[in-house]
């Protein structure tokens, strides 16, 4: 049985943007790293590889200096492109993230899954459009190596 650590999974996290430490421009990937570290006990694998990668979608307003909350969509274990029906069929998990006394708490919000799934599947390309283009170039290159003729 596959787990969130190995299965293609979409994770949607509600977080206050000013709680995310470090450079403002890196907030999405920083939150991805924090989530993967705290919940999955692994690194956020943003490097595009044929074996799989993780991708964080960038929500509008993530760079705000005001303490606003945003939905961060994180695609984990991306190994191929998925059409909308395939995307709807993979696991979707929703968390509310809180920073309490310097410690991140990720609280599952199963009651939010249906609405979050509809929103994210309609607006976020699985794995990220640019990332999938890069992965497709890697796949093509690998195929040319395997079949040089």
Backbone as a printed PyTorch tensor [residue, N CA C, xyz], in Angstrom:
tensor([[[  0.8380,  -1.1900,   0.0000],
         [  0.0000,   0.0000,   0.0000],
         [  0.8800,   1.2510,   0.0000]],

        [[  0.5470,   2.1950,  -0.8750],
         [  1.3170,   3.4360,  -0.9280],
         [  0.8950,   4.3600,   0.2080]],

        [[  1.8310,   5.1740,   0.6340],
         [  1.5380,   6.1510,   1.6760],
         [  1.7440,   7.5370,   1.0920]],

        [[  1.4040,   8.5540,   1.8720],
         [  1.6050,   9.9390,   1.4250],
         [  3.0660,  10.1780,   1.0700]],

        [[  3.9600,   9.3910,   1.6780],
         [  5.3780,   9.5860,   1.4140],
         [  5.7910,   9.0730,   0.0410]],

        [[  5.0130,   8.1580,  -0.5570],
         [  5.4130,   7.6190,  -1.8600],
         [  4.3580,   7.7990,  -2.9450]],

        [[  3.1040,   7.9940,  -2.5880],
         [  2.0340,   8.1360,  -3.5750],
         [  1.9430,   9.5790,  -4.0630]],

        [[  1.5230,   9.7390,  -5.3170],
         [  1.2430,  11.0830,  -5.8160],
         [  0.0730,  11.6210,  -4.9900]],

        [[  0.2930,  12.7400,  -4.3230],
         [ -0.6910,  13.3020,  -3.3990],
         [ -0.6750,  14.8150,  -3.5060]],

        [[ -1.8440,  15.4090,  -3.4170],
         [ -1.9370,  16.8720,  -3.3560],
         [ -2.2660,  17.2530,  -1.9180]],

        [[ -1.4570,  18.1480,  -1.3580],
         [ -1.6600,  18.6370,  -0.0070],
         [ -1.9610,  20.1290,  -0.1060]],

        [[ -3.0170,  20.5510,   0.5650],
         [ -3.4250,  21.9440,   0.5440],
         [ -3.3350,  22.4600,   1.9760]],

        [[ -2.5700,  23.5300,   2.1490],
         [ -2.2620,  24.0380,   3.4880],
         [ -2.7430,  25.4810,   3.6090]],

        [[ -3.5240,  25.7530,   4.6420],
         [ -3.9670,  27.1170,   4.9540],
         [ -2.9970,  27.6690,   5.9900]],

        [[ -2.2930,  28.7450,   5.6370],
         [ -1.2830,  29.2990,   6.5410],
         [ -1.2460,  30.8150,   6.4610]],

        [[ -0.8240,  31.4270,   7.5480],
         [ -0.5960,  32.8730,   7.6000],
         [  0.7690,  33.1380,   6.9680]],

        [[  0.8130,  33.9700,   5.9510],
         [  2.0500,  34.1810,   5.1960],
         [  3.1840,  34.7540,   6.0390]],

        [[  2.8600,  35.5940,   7.0100],
         [  3.9320,  36.1950,   7.8150],
         [  4.5010,  35.2370,   8.8610]],

        [[  3.8660,  34.1030,   9.0670],
         [  4.4180,  33.0800,   9.9670],
         [  5.5620,  32.3100,   9.3180]],

        [[  5.6230,  32.3370,   8.0030],
         [  6.6290,  31.5620,   7.2720],
         [  7.9630,  32.3030,   7.3500]],

        [[  8.9860,  31.6530,   7.9110],
         [ 10.2660,  32.3370,   8.1190],
         [ 11.0820,  32.4820,   6.8350]],

        [[ 12.1020,  33.3190,   6.9120],
         [ 13.0490,  33.4510,   5.8120],
         [ 12.6360,  34.4740,   4.7790]],

        [[ 13.2710,  34.3610,   3.6120],
         [ 13.0260,  35.3140,   2.5290],
         [ 11.5780,  35.2390,   2.0610]],

        [[ 10.9900,  36.3900,   1.8840],
         [  9.5940,  36.4720,   1.4520],
         [  9.3880,  35.7300,   0.1350]],

        [[ 10.3080,  35.8740,  -0.7980],
         [ 10.1480,  35.2580,  -2.1200],
         [ 10.2030,  33.7270,  -2.0740]],

        [[ 10.7170,  33.1720,  -0.9900],
         [ 10.8500,  31.7180,  -0.8590],
         [  9.7570,  31.0950,   0.0090]],

        [[  8.7910,  31.8760,   0.4380],
         [  7.7640,  31.3760,   1.3530],
         [  7.1020,  30.0720,   0.8980]],

        [[  6.6590,  29.9540,  -0.3580],
         [  6.0150,  28.6870,  -0.7400],
         [  6.9230,  27.4670,  -0.5390]],

        [[  8.1540,  27.5290,  -1.0310],
         [  9.0540,  26.3910,  -0.8650],
         [  9.4540,  26.1900,   0.5880]],

        [[  9.5780,  27.2780,   1.3450],
         [  9.8910,  27.1490,   2.7650],
         [  8.7640,  26.4150,   3.4880]],

        [[  7.5140,  26.7790,   3.1930],
         [  6.3840,  26.0900,   3.8050],
         [  6.3650,  24.6190,   3.3660]],

        [[  6.6740,  24.3600,   2.0990],
         [  6.7570,  22.9710,   1.6310],
         [  7.7920,  22.1810,   2.4170]],

        [[  8.9490,  22.7960,   2.6570],
         [ 10.0020,  22.1280,   3.4270],
         [  9.5660,  21.9000,   4.8770]],

        [[  8.9400,  22.8970,   5.4740],
         [  8.4770,  22.7550,   6.8550],
         [  7.4570,  21.6250,   6.9490]],

        [[  6.4940,  21.5980,   6.0220],
         [  5.4710,  20.5400,   6.0410],
         [  6.1070,  19.1600,   5.8830]],

        [[  6.9510,  19.0240,   4.8700],
         [  7.5750,  17.7130,   4.6290],
         [  8.4140,  17.2730,   5.8260]],

        [[  9.1280,  18.2020,   6.4280],
         [  9.9600,  17.8840,   7.5800],
         [  9.1100,  17.4890,   8.7940]],

        [[  8.1030,  18.2940,   9.0990],
         [  7.2820,  18.0740,  10.2980],
         [  6.3160,  16.8980,  10.1690]],

        [[  5.6940,  16.7470,   9.0120],
         [  4.6440,  15.7380,   8.8510],
         [  5.1780,  14.4470,   8.2210]],

        [[  6.0160,  14.5780,   7.1940],
         [  6.4930,  13.3930,   6.4700],
         [  7.8710,  12.9240,   6.9210]],

        [[  8.5680,  13.7650,   7.6660],
         [  9.9240,  13.4540,   8.1410],
         [ 10.8710,  13.1800,   6.9730]],

        [[ 10.7690,  14.0460,   5.9860],
         [ 11.6590,  14.0050,   4.8210],
         [ 11.8030,  15.4100,   4.2800]],

        [[ 12.7070,  15.5810,   3.3150],
         [ 12.8840,  16.8820,   2.6740],
         [ 11.8310,  17.1150,   1.6080]],

        [[ 11.5920,  18.3810,   1.3290],
         [ 10.7770,  18.8060,   0.2000],
         [ 11.6740,  18.6780,  -1.0330]],

        [[ 11.3130,  17.8000,  -1.9550],
         [ 12.1660,  17.4710,  -3.1060],
         [ 11.7750,  18.2970,  -4.3310]],

        [[ 12.2410,  19.5490,  -4.3730],
         [ 11.8410,  20.4480,  -5.4630],
         [ 12.6520,  20.2630,  -6.7400]],

        [[ 13.7610,  19.5160,  -6.6790],
         [ 14.5670,  19.2890,  -7.8760],
         [ 13.8290,  18.3480,  -8.8230]],

        [[ 13.7160,  18.7580, -10.0880],
         [ 12.9890,  17.9740, -11.0820],
         [ 13.8140,  16.7410, -11.4300]],

        [[ 13.2620,  15.5610, -11.1450],
         [ 13.9150,  14.2840, -11.4390],
         [ 12.8820,  13.3350, -12.0140]],

        [[ 13.3310,  12.3890, -12.8270],
         [ 12.4170,  11.4060, -13.3840],
         [ 11.8050,  10.5260, -12.3020]],

        [[ 12.5370,  10.3000, -11.2360],
         [ 12.0440,   9.4560, -10.1490],
         [ 10.9330,  10.1340,  -9.3460]],

        [[ 10.7620,  11.4390,  -9.5260],
         [  9.7080,  12.1620,  -8.8390],
         [ 10.2190,  13.4470,  -8.2090]],

        [[  9.3100,  14.3700,  -7.9920],
         [  9.6410,  15.6520,  -7.3820],
         [  8.4100,  16.2020,  -6.6810]],

        [[  8.6130,  17.2280,  -5.8840],
         [  7.5290,  17.9280,  -5.1990],
         [  7.4280,  19.3270,  -5.7920]],

        [[  6.2320,  19.8490,  -5.8490],
         [  6.0230,  21.1640,  -6.4460],
         [  5.0440,  21.9660,  -5.5910]],

        [[  5.3920,  23.2050,  -5.3370],
         [  4.5290,  24.0940,  -4.5540],
         [  3.9800,  25.1720,  -5.4830]],

        [[  2.6810,  25.3060,  -5.5180],
         [  2.0450,  26.3560,  -6.3110],
         [  2.1000,  27.6620,  -5.5180]],

        [[  2.2630,  28.7600,  -6.2180],
         [  2.4330,  30.0680,  -5.5760],
         [  1.0920,  30.7960,  -5.5400]],

        [[  0.5430,  30.9940,  -4.3370],
         [ -0.7500,  31.6760,  -4.2510],
         [ -0.5980,  33.1890,  -4.3510]],

        [[ -1.6210,  33.8670,  -4.8310],
         [ -1.5600,  35.3320,  -4.8540],
         [ -1.4700,  35.8680,  -3.4290]],

        [[ -0.6840,  36.9110,  -3.2580],
         [ -0.5540,  37.5570,  -1.9560],
         [  0.4130,  36.8860,  -1.0050]],

        [[  1.1230,  35.8460,  -1.4600],
         [  2.0480,  35.1410,  -0.5670],
         [  3.1540,  36.0570,  -0.0580]],

        [[  3.4390,  37.1380,  -0.7950],
         [  4.5320,  38.0350,  -0.4340],
         [  4.0940,  39.1880,   0.4660]],

        [[  2.8600,  39.1490,   0.9330],
         [  2.3400,  40.2350,   1.7690],
         [  3.1200,  40.3800,   3.0690]],

        [[  3.2620,  41.6160,   3.5040],
         [  3.8760,  41.8770,   4.8130],
         [  2.7970,  41.9310,   5.8970]],

        [[  1.5430,  41.8320,   5.4770],
         [  0.4130,  41.7850,   6.4090],
         [  0.1390,  40.3250,   6.7800]],

        [[ -0.3610,  40.0490,   7.9670],
         [ -0.6180,  38.6770,   8.4010],
         [ -1.8980,  38.0890,   7.7890]],

        [[ -1.8530,  37.8540,   6.4890],
         [ -3.0170,  37.2990,   5.7980],
         [ -2.8250,  35.7890,   5.6050]],

        [[ -3.9380,  35.0960,   5.4950],
         [ -3.8880,  33.6520,   5.2860],
         [ -4.0950,  33.3530,   3.8070]],

        [[ -3.3760,  32.3530,   3.3480],
         [ -3.4560,  31.9130,   1.9620],
         [ -3.4970,  30.3940,   1.9170]],

        [[ -4.0410,  29.8750,   0.8020],
         [ -4.0480,  28.4440,   0.5350],
         [ -2.8010,  28.1250,  -0.2800]],

        [[ -1.9690,  27.2550,   0.2360],
         [ -0.7690,  26.7980,  -0.4570],
         [ -1.0400,  25.3740,  -0.9490]],

        [[ -0.8670,  25.1560,  -2.2450],
         [ -1.1160,  23.8470,  -2.8470],
         [  0.2280,  23.2060,  -3.1460]],

        [[  0.4190,  22.0250,  -2.5960],
         [  1.6870,  21.3060,  -2.7090],
         [  1.4330,  19.9390,  -3.3490]],

        [[  2.0930,  19.6870,  -4.4630],
         [  1.9840,  18.3920,  -5.1350],
         [  3.2020,  17.5580,  -4.7600]],

        [[  2.9520,  16.3960,  -4.1920],
         [  4.0220,  15.5330,  -3.7070],
         [  4.1900,  14.3030,  -4.5990]],

        [[  5.4250,  13.9080,  -4.7850],
         [  5.7580,  12.6740,  -5.5050],
         [  5.2520,  12.6920,  -6.9530]],

        [[  5.4830,  13.7950,  -7.6310],
         [  5.0530,  13.9590,  -9.0220],
         [  5.9530,  13.1080,  -9.9160]],

        [[  5.3710,  12.1420, -10.6150],
         [  6.1570,  11.2940, -11.5140],
         [  5.6640,  11.3570, -12.9530]],

        [[  4.4930,  11.9490, -13.1640],
         [  3.9600,  12.0700, -14.5160],
         [  2.9050,  13.1640, -14.5360]],

        [[  2.5160,  13.5270, -15.7340],
         [  1.4250,  14.4890, -15.8570],
         [  0.1140,  13.7640, -15.5810]],

        [[ -0.8580,  14.4760, -15.0590],
         [ -2.1740,  13.9100, -14.7940],
         [ -3.2390,  14.8030, -15.4110]],

        [[ -4.1990,  14.1850, -16.0490],
         [ -5.3580,  14.9210, -16.5320],
         [ -6.2640,  15.2510, -15.3590]],

        [[ -7.3040,  16.0560, -15.6030],
         [ -8.1740,  16.5000, -14.5120],
         [ -8.8420,  15.3240, -13.7960]],

        [[ -9.3220,  14.3400, -14.5310],
         [ -9.9690,  13.1850, -13.8990],
         [ -8.9760,  12.3870, -13.0620]],

        [[ -7.7730,  12.2130, -13.5820],
         [ -6.7340,  11.5090, -12.8210],
         [ -6.3680,  12.2940, -11.5630]],

        [[ -6.2770,  13.6070, -11.7040],
         [ -5.9420,  14.4690, -10.5690],
         [ -7.0210,  14.3880,  -9.4920]],

        [[ -8.2800,  14.3770,  -9.9060],
         [ -9.3690,  14.2690,  -8.9370],
         [ -9.3280,  12.9370,  -8.1930]],

        [[ -8.7390,  11.9110,  -8.8150],
         [ -8.7250,  10.5700,  -8.2270],
         [ -7.5930,  10.3420,  -7.2200]],

        [[ -6.5530,  11.1760,  -7.2500],
         [ -5.4490,  10.9510,  -6.3100],
         [ -5.8270,  11.4960,  -4.9310]],

        [[ -5.1170,  11.0600,  -3.8850],
         [ -5.4240,  11.5770,  -2.5480],
         [ -5.2020,  13.0820,  -2.4480]],

        [[ -6.1020,  13.7330,  -1.7620],
         [ -6.0110,  15.1560,  -1.4370],
         [ -6.1220,  15.2680,   0.0800]],

        [[ -5.2110,  16.0060,   0.6740],
         [ -5.2230,  16.2260,   2.1160],
         [ -5.2050,  17.7250,   2.3770]],

        [[ -5.9250,  18.1590,   3.3850],
         [ -5.9940,  19.5810,   3.7140],
         [ -5.5900,  19.7640,   5.1780]],

        [[ -4.7400,  20.7780,   5.4000],
         [ -4.2550,  21.0810,   6.7470],
         [ -4.4000,  22.5660,   7.0350]],

        [[ -4.6480,  22.8740,   8.2840],
         [ -4.5450,  24.2430,   8.7690],
         [ -3.2170,  24.3160,   9.5160]],

        [[ -2.3490,  25.2220,   9.0920],
         [ -1.0280,  25.3580,   9.7110],
         [ -1.0480,  26.5100,  10.7020]],

        [[ -0.4990,  26.2540,  11.8790],
         [ -0.3990,  27.2810,  12.9110],
         [  1.0160,  27.2900,  13.4610]],

        [[  1.5310,  28.4740,  13.6980],
         [  2.8270,  28.6230,  14.3500],
         [  2.5400,  29.0400,  15.7890]],

        [[  2.8100,  28.1310,  16.7190],
         [  2.4980,  28.3680,  18.1190],
         [  3.7780,  28.2240,  18.9390]],

        [[  4.1840,  29.3180,  19.5580],
         [  5.4090,  29.3320,  20.3780],
         [  6.6040,  28.7800,  19.6050]],

        [[  6.7110,  29.1910,  18.3420],
         [  7.8420,  28.7850,  17.5120],
         [  7.7600,  27.3700,  16.9660]],

        [[  6.6400,  26.7050,  17.1670],
         [  6.4820,  25.3200,  16.6920],
         [  5.3130,  25.2420,  15.7100]],

        [[  5.5430,  24.5740,  14.5760],
         [  4.5040,  24.4130,  13.5710],
         [  3.5780,  23.2670,  13.9500]],

        [[  2.2870,  23.5310,  13.8430],
         [  1.2550,  22.5200,  14.0750],
         [  0.4430,  22.4210,  12.7830]],

        [[  0.3540,  21.2280,  12.2230],
         [ -0.4370,  20.9930,  11.0160],
         [ -1.6480,  20.1540,  11.4150]],

        [[ -2.8140,  20.7890,  11.4210],
         [ -4.0430,  20.1320,  11.8450],
         [ -4.8380,  19.6950,  10.6170]],

        [[ -5.0830,  18.3930,  10.4680],
         [ -5.8820,  17.9260,   9.3250],
         [ -7.2860,  18.5240,   9.3720]],

        [[ -7.7850,  18.9030,   8.2170],
         [ -9.1380,  19.4570,   8.0970],
         [ -9.8900,  18.6790,   7.0240]],

        [[-10.3040,  17.4820,   7.3840],
         [-10.9930,  16.6210,   6.4240],
         [-12.2730,  17.2470,   5.8740]],

        [[-12.9390,  18.0650,   6.6800],
         [-14.1890,  18.6930,   6.2240],
         [-13.9480,  19.7190,   5.1150]],

        [[-12.7020,  20.1540,   4.9230],
         [-12.3790,  21.1240,   3.8830],
         [-11.9650,  20.4550,   2.5640]],

        [[-11.7830,  19.1400,   2.5600],
         [-11.2110,  18.4570,   1.3980],
         [-12.0340,  18.6760,   0.1320]],

        [[-13.3300,  18.4880,   0.1980],
         [-14.1580,  18.5800,  -1.0080],
         [-14.0130,  19.9350,  -1.7030]],

        [[-14.1860,  21.0160,  -0.9500],
         [-14.0760,  22.3550,  -1.5470],
         [-12.6510,  22.6440,  -2.0170]],

        [[-11.6630,  22.2480,  -1.2320],
         [-10.2680,  22.4870,  -1.6050],
         [ -9.9040,  21.7100,  -2.8690]],

        [[-10.4340,  20.5190,  -2.9950],
         [-10.1730,  19.6850,  -4.1670],
         [-10.7550,  20.3410,  -5.4270]],

        [[-11.9760,  20.8120,  -5.3310],
         [-12.6160,  21.4830,  -6.4730],
         [-11.8120,  22.7140,  -6.8770]],

        [[-11.4380,  23.5410,  -5.8950],
         [-10.6640,  24.7490,  -6.1770],
         [ -9.3150,  24.4060,  -6.7920]],

        [[ -8.5660,  23.5320,  -6.1430],
         [ -7.1890,  23.2860,  -6.5830],
         [ -7.1330,  22.5490,  -7.9150]],

        [[ -8.0660,  21.6500,  -8.1620],
         [ -8.0470,  20.9130,  -9.4360],
         [ -8.4390,  21.8110, -10.6050]],

        [[ -9.2090,  22.8510, -10.3170],
         [ -9.5950,  23.7770, -11.3670],
         [ -8.5790,  24.8600, -11.6440]],

        [[ -7.6830,  25.1130, -10.6890],
         [ -6.7780,  26.2440, -10.8600],
         [ -5.2880,  25.9080, -10.8170]],

        [[ -4.9340,  24.7060, -10.3840],
         [ -3.5110,  24.3620, -10.2330],
         [ -3.1640,  23.1290, -11.0620]],

        [[ -2.3210,  23.3280, -12.0550],
         [ -1.8630,  22.2510, -12.9280],
         [ -1.0110,  21.2760, -12.1180]],

        [[ -1.3010,  19.9770, -12.2010],
         [ -0.5930,  18.9780, -11.4100],
         [  0.9190,  19.0740, -11.6280]],

        [[  1.6570,  19.2680, -10.5520],
         [  3.1090,  19.3340, -10.6170],
         [  3.6540,  20.6800, -11.0660]],

        [[  2.7880,  21.5830, -11.4610],
         [  3.2130,  22.8890, -11.9750],
         [  3.5010,  22.8160, -13.4570]],

        [[  2.9970,  23.7730, -14.2080],
         [  3.1490,  23.7530, -15.6690],
         [  4.6250,  23.8180, -16.0800]],

        [[  5.3670,  24.7490, -15.5190],
         [  6.7930,  24.8850, -15.8700],
         [  7.5750,  23.6530, -15.4530]],

        [[  7.2950,  23.1510, -14.2540],
         [  7.9870,  21.9670, -13.7600],
         [  7.7080,  20.7520, -14.6440]],

        [[  6.4730,  20.6070, -15.0850],
         [  6.1220,  19.4750, -15.9660],
         [  6.8060,  19.6110, -17.3320]],

        [[  6.9370,  20.8350, -17.8230],
         [  7.6660,  21.0390, -19.0790],
         [  9.1220,  20.6040, -18.9180]],

        [[  9.7250,  20.9550, -17.7860],
         [ 11.1080,  20.5450, -17.5250],
         [ 11.2050,  19.0160, -17.4040]],

        [[ 10.2530,  18.4100, -16.7200],
         [ 10.2450,  16.9500, -16.5670],
         [ 10.0570,  16.2650, -17.9190]],

        [[  9.2120,  16.8300, -18.7730],
         [  9.0180,  16.2440, -20.1090],
         [ 10.3000,  16.2870, -20.9370]],

        [[ 11.0800,  17.3570, -20.7980],
         [ 12.3720,  17.4310, -21.4910],
         [ 13.3090,  16.3470, -20.9780]],

        [[ 13.3090,  16.1190, -19.6630],
         [ 14.1290,  15.0440, -19.0900],
         [ 13.6740,  13.6810, -19.6060]],

        [[ 12.3590,  13.4670, -19.6580],
         [ 11.8200,  12.1940, -20.1530],
         [ 12.2200,  11.9750, -21.6120]],

        [[ 12.1160,  13.0120, -22.4320],
         [ 12.4900,  12.9070, -23.8520],
         [ 13.9690,  12.6080, -23.9980]],

        [[ 14.7830,  13.2710, -23.2210],
         [ 16.2220,  13.0500, -23.2600],
         [ 16.5530,  11.6160, -22.8680]],

        [[ 15.8880,  11.1110, -21.8430],
         [ 16.1170,   9.7370, -21.3950],
         [ 15.6850,   8.7370, -22.4680]],

        [[ 14.5730,   9.0050, -23.1390],
         [ 14.1170,   8.1190, -24.2180],
         [ 15.1080,   8.0990, -25.3760]],

        [[ 15.6700,   9.2710, -25.7130],
         [ 16.6700,   9.3320, -26.7950],
         [ 17.9180,   8.5280, -26.4300]],

        [[ 18.3000,   8.5580, -25.1530],
         [ 19.4570,   7.7710, -24.7100],
         [ 19.1860,   6.2730, -24.8280]],

        [[ 17.9530,   5.8700, -24.4990],
         [ 17.5960,   4.4560, -24.5420],
         [ 17.3860,   3.9520, -25.9700]],

        [[ 16.9090,   4.8420, -26.8410],
         [ 16.6410,   4.4820, -28.2520],
         [ 17.3210,   5.4740, -29.1800]],

        [[ 18.6250,   5.3540, -29.3720],
         [ 19.3510,   6.3650, -30.1480],
         [ 18.9930,   6.3970, -31.6320]],

        [[ 18.3440,   5.3990, -32.1610],
         [ 18.0240,   5.3830, -33.6090],
         [ 16.7540,   6.0590, -33.9060]]])
